[in-house]
Amino acid sequence: MSDPSNRPASWIDLKIPLWGLITLAIGLLVQTASLVIWGAKMDQRVQMLEQRTNQMAEVSETVARMDERTLSLVTSVNRIESRLSEQEMRR
């Protein structure tokens, strides 16, 4: 019933030799191993960047506190200067 001569002309006969299957399997294994190694390296990079980000967050918090202190000092110095100038004007 399934006579090869009755197949349509566009049908392709897929006879793959054993060495071809072995080569294909080895290629897939190499690609899979490469993907796993690449994924492990990306994980390391992400962890390193997360650590840097955490350190920068601490530094930025410290800088924000110092900025607030500086602003309060500037306000205090401005008040002192205004009082001094008022006293000098009275003299």
Helices and strands as residue ranges (DSSP letters): G 4-6, H 18-90
